[in-house]
Amino acid sequence: MSNVILAETTASVSELKKNPMGTVAAGEGFPVAILNRNAPAFYCVPAKAYEALMDKLEDLELNAIADSRKGQKVIKVGLDEL
């Protein structure tokens, strides 16, 4: 059975157990695919990359909300009214 691996760097679960921070460092800031019996089990994502991913997802969600509200009636509100 073939698997799609969405990372340039891979490591086994055993390698991760032996040296977790070394495994993360091997990805040089990018995700590392952790393999179990040569199949991807999960991805080890550095904190900075995860934060960037969450920021992009939030931006996509906010854009979807803005797009859904496009064309709605504009209601002007003053700061004192809030």
Summary of the structure (lengths in Angstrom):
residues: 82
radius of gyration: 20.9
end to end distance: 58.9
largest distance: 63.6
contacts: 166
relative contact order: 0.14
helix: 46%
strand: 18%
